[in-house]
């Protein structure tokens, strides 16, 4: 499955796209020990759940199709619906469509949906999100009768911030290291106004204290670029929230991101967006 180069990896997807590391991560999440010989086949899509940065991984392991998403802010209750759209696209990519019209059943990998939360807002260790919670209540239309749900998708959300799910984090060095890395990056970002300097200091701090040391020593330049991109994306979201309306939100965000890539500052973008809205 080809990768569209206009979408950048996040540090999360860059770190965990190594099949051996992903095998250990999945084992920690499931509380099992996967045999090193169990193959991992990554089939991540681009431009489905998130825009411009790849914060998700889709992979096959032991006849399971797992969709794993990193979520950096408040969890959206619409995540099951977004995952439904995602898994439909994944199956579309891996299934021979001609066989769908044959008499024999087409067997497909068992799907699993996992969301890793590392936002700053308080959140429980584990939460279950269900697609059925979004369905309109049909009791009135059915004269008060209940009926079973014909379509369901369940996503399990794990809080991976320090102090949460510690037993799970201890089973995967990369996951616990990533959790600490995010915490340290936030500490420097919140205390140093020069973001590039803040991120460089965070990377050096992690290397010095043996947090993802090997990964960061090999990829310090790429990680710095990803941190700056993620920070600019957060800036863009802040401007979009301030200036955007419900109608046309995605179009506004896309324009803001493009302006950030061209080097405009947040206050300049805000003024441009305001002028454009005033012209309408």
C-alpha positions, 0 to 999 in steps of 0.5 A: 500500500503506497504512502502519500508523501504529503502526509507526515508521520507523527512521532507515534507512527514513526516509532511504532511502525517497526514491526518488532516494536509493534509486536511488543506494544500489541502484546502489552495492550492485550496482556499476552506474549506474542511469539517473535515468529508471529508476522506483523503486516502494516497497512496504514492508510493516509488521509482518513482519520487525521489530516496532514499527519499520520497518528494511526497505525493499521496492521495485521497480526495473528489473523487480527486486523488492528486499528491503533490510534494515538489521540493527543487531545480530548477524546472525541465521542465520534471516534467509533464512527470515524473508525468505522469509515477507516476500517471500511477503507482498510477492508476495501484495500485488502479484499479481492472484490471479485470474490464478494460476488461469489457463492463462498463466504469471504473470510476477513481478519477479526477487527480490533480498535484501540485508542491511546490517549495522551492528552492533558485533560484528566481521563480514566485509565480505560474507557469503552466507546460504542458506535451504538451510542450515536444511534437515534433512539427508535423507541417512539417509532416502534411503539416503545419496543426495543430492538437489537443493534444491527451494527456495532463497533467498539473501541477501547481507549487506554490512558497512557499518561504517566500514572495510568495503566502502569502495569501495561506500560511496564510491559513495553519499554517503547510505550513507557518511554513514549509516555515519558517523552511526551511528558518531558516535551510538554514540560519544556514547551510550556516553559520555553517560548522558543519552541525549537529550543524547547524541543531540542532540550526535551530531546537532549533530556530524554537521551541523557536519562535513557528515555527512547535513547537509541531511537532519539539518537538515530532520529533526532533531526526527524523527531525535531521536525515532527515536533515542530510540525505537531506544534504548528498543527496545534497552533492552526487548530487554535486559530481555526477554533477561534475564527472558524464556524461550524460550516466550512470548518475543514476548509478553514483548517486546510487554509490555515495549515497551508499558510503555516507551511508558508511561514506565516505567524498565527497572528497574521493568519488570524487577521487573514481569516478575519478579513476573508470572513468579513468579505463574505 
